[in-house]
């Protein structure tokens, strides 16, 4: 493959191989971005929403959470694979984007592993498992969003990407706020049963 601005005929034009390579890189950048946004920006956040706000639909919430998160995990892995392929071809120096990508992928692998090590409800370790699982999920989603923004900036993507992702994040935040408000209202309306040993009688 010819490298540089001079073609094989000395005309100074780009060779077909250069054009094909450039087109392939652009396509891979878009693929990497789409996979990352679908995985980290859409599917995984909704999997977390199901787990938080659909607990009253047991066991539906659990199966939805598992299936949706597994699909999101596969998309996240695919995004990383395409990302490493791009990095190998471009030799780009993007330590922050690459480092965060590896970090959140590690957390995602641990989350999948946690599914197979989930203690029973009556286990004394269940509350610790739940705490770790919840916070690993929150941290990975936060840094996933940060890395998407970094990726859009690094790739020099147009306004369409920025507006589109901004709209997606805004929509998810609104959904979370509404669901959280409804959840708190419902909880406040639940009848409180008096204690068998009221403090006032002691």
N, C-alpha and C positions, 0 to 999 in steps of 0.2 A: 504494500500500500504506500502510495506517495505521501510524504509528509511535508507540509508547508504550502505556500501559496502558488508554487510553480507546478503546472501540470506536466504530464509526460511528454507533451508535444512542445513544451517551452512557451506556450501561449500565455502563461500566467493565470490560467483559469483553474478551477478546482476539478479534480478527477472525480469520476463516478464513485470510486471507493470512499473518497473523502465526504462526498455528499451523502452517501448511504450511511456512513459512520455517524455523521452529524445528525441525520434524521433518526437513526436508531437511538442515539443518546437522548434526544429530545423526547422520543416516545417513551423511553425508560424513565425519564424524569417525571413525565405525566403519570405513568403507571405507578411509580413509587409514591407520588403525592396522592393519587386517588385511593390506593390501598391503605395508606396511612390515615387519610381522612375518614374513610369508611370504617376502618378498624378502630382506631383510637378516638376519632372524633364523633362517630355516630353509634356503631353497634355496641361497643363496650360500655359507653355511658348509659345506654338504654338498658343493658343488662343489669347495671348497678341500680337503676331506677326501679326495675321490676323487683329486685331483692329488697329495696327499702320500703316501697309503697304498696306492694301487693301481698304482704305477709298474711293478710286476712283471707287470701285465696289459696290457702294451703291444701294440697301440695303443688298447685299450679304454678305459683311464683317460683318455686324451687326448680322445677323442670324448665320453665322459661329462662330463668337465670343461667342454668347450666348450659343449655343449648345455645342461647344467644352469646354467652361469653366464650364458648368454644369456637363458634364461628368467627367472632371478633379476634380471638387469639390466632386463628389460622391466617386471617387477613393481616394481622400485625406481623406475624412471622414472614409472610410473603413480602410485605413492605420492606422488612429488614434485609431479606435476601436480595431483592432488587436494588436496595440502597448500597449494599456491599459491592454488588456488581458494578454499579455506577462509580463508586469510589475507586474501585480497582482500575477502571478505564480512564477516569479523569485525573486520578492521583490528587484529588482535592484535599486541601488542608481545612477541615471543618471539625475540629476537636470537640466543640460543644455539642453540635448536632449529632455527631457520631457517638460521643460519650453518653448523652442522654438516651439515645436509641438503644444502646447496649444495656443501660441501667434499667429502663422500663421493660425491655424484653426479659431481663433476668427476673424482675418482679412478676411478670406475666407467667413465666415458667413456674415460679414458686406458687403462684395462685392456682395453676392447673394441678400442680403436685398436691396442693392442700386439699383439693377435691377428693383425692384418694386416701388422705390421712385424716379425714373429718371425724372427730370423736362423736360418740353417741350423745344424745341430749342429756342423759343423766351422768355423763362423765364429768369429773371435777376439772378436767382440762378444757372442756368445751368453751367456757367463757374466755380463756386465754387465746384459744384458736380463733374464735369469732373476732376478738379485738385485733389480732394480727392480720387476719384475713381482710377485715374492713379497712384498716389503715393502709395496708399494702395496696388495696384497690384504689383508695382515694389518692394516694401519692402517685401511683402509676398513671391514673387518669389526668391528674394535674400536670405532671411533666410530659405526658403525651400531648396535651394541648399546647404546652410551651414549645415542644419540639416541632409541632406542625407549623406554628407561627415562625419559628426559626427557619424551617425548611422553605416556606413560602418566600421569606426574605432572601435566603441564600440563592434560591433558584431564580430570583428576579421575576417572579410570577406577576402577571398583570393584575389589574383591579378586580377582575372577575373572581379570581381565587380569594383575594382579601375580603371582598364583599360577601362572597358565598360562604366562606368559613366563618366570618363574623356573624352572618345571619344564622348559621347552624348553632354556634355557641350561644347566641342570644336566645334562640328558640328553646334549647335544652335548659338554659338557666330559668327561663320563664316557666317551663313545665315543672321544674324542680321546686320553684317558689310556690306555684299554685298547689302542687301535690303536698308540699310540706305544710302549707296553711290549712288545707283540707284535713290533713292527718291530725294536726294539733286541735282543730275545731272539733273533730269527731272524738278525740281523746278527752277533751274538756267536757263533752256532753255525756260521757259515760258515767253512770251512777257510782258514787263512792260508797262502799260498804263500811259501816262503822267498825272500828277495831273492837275485838273481843275484850280487850283490856284498855279502855280509854285512860289517857294520862290524867284526866281531871279527877278520876275516882281514886287515884293512888294517894 
